[in-house]
Amino acid sequence: MGKIEKFTLINKDKSRIKVFEPFEDVSKPSPSINVIMISYGCIYKRSSRPIMKGSRVETIESARKEYKQLLEEGWKRTSIFRSYF
């Protein structure tokens, strides 16, 4: 499996974002990435930092499903907020 990159999705009306990033389990003897942390938040002004509401950890498989579903709902990848994280 290749390196998993971190990426951000934004919804159609640009009011919500979700950040998908690899989550390394360092409690294991050999840290490996087998889960994804999904953080989610709201955007009030494009010029300001998004307000993050929370995050959760999902398996890569269910993170992929959610990602695919969000794309089907019209969410798009964005790099606008890269500087904030």
N, C-alpha and C positions, 0 to 999 in steps of 0.2 A: 504494500500500500504506500502510495506517495505521501509526501508531506501535506498535511492539511493546513490550508491557510485560513486566516481569520477574515470574515467578510460581513458586511452590513447590508441588510435589506430595508427598504423604505416602502411604505404603503402608498397607494395611488394619490391620496390627498395630502401626502407628505406630513402627516401628523404623528405617525408612529414608526419606530424603527425596531429591528431585532438584529442583534449582533451574534453571529455564530463563531465560536472559536474553539480550537482544540483544548481539551482539559487534560493536563498530565497528572496522573495519579502518583504523586511522589511518596505516598505511604507504602507503595509496593517496592519490593527489593529491586526490581528492574523497572523503572518508570516507563509506562507505555501509554500511548494515547488511544483509548478505546471508548472515550465518551466525549461529548461536545457540550460546552457550556453555552446556553442560549440566554442572552441578556435582553431585556425589552424595556422600552421607554417611550416617552412622548416628546414631541417637538413643538415648542410654542413659537419660537422665532428661528428662522433658518440661520440667522447669524449667531445665535447663542447655542450653548452646549445643551444637548438633549437631557431631559430629566429622566434618569434611569429608575424604573419602578422595581426591578428585581431581576433575578436570574434563576435558572434551574439547569440541572445536568441531565442530559439524555444520552442514550446509546447513539452511536453513529447512525445506525439504521433508522431509528425514529427521528433523528435530527434531519436525515435526508428526506424522509417522508414529509416532515413539516415544511422543509425548504421548498420541496416540489409543490406542495399544496399552496404555499404563499405565492409562488410564481404564477400558479394558475389563477389565483385571486387578483393578480395584477401588481403584486409587489415587484420591485426591481432592485438590482444590486446598485449600491452607491458608494462613493468614496468621499462624499462631502465631509463626513464627520471623522475621517481618519485621524485628523490632528487632535481630536479630543480624547482618544482612547490610548 
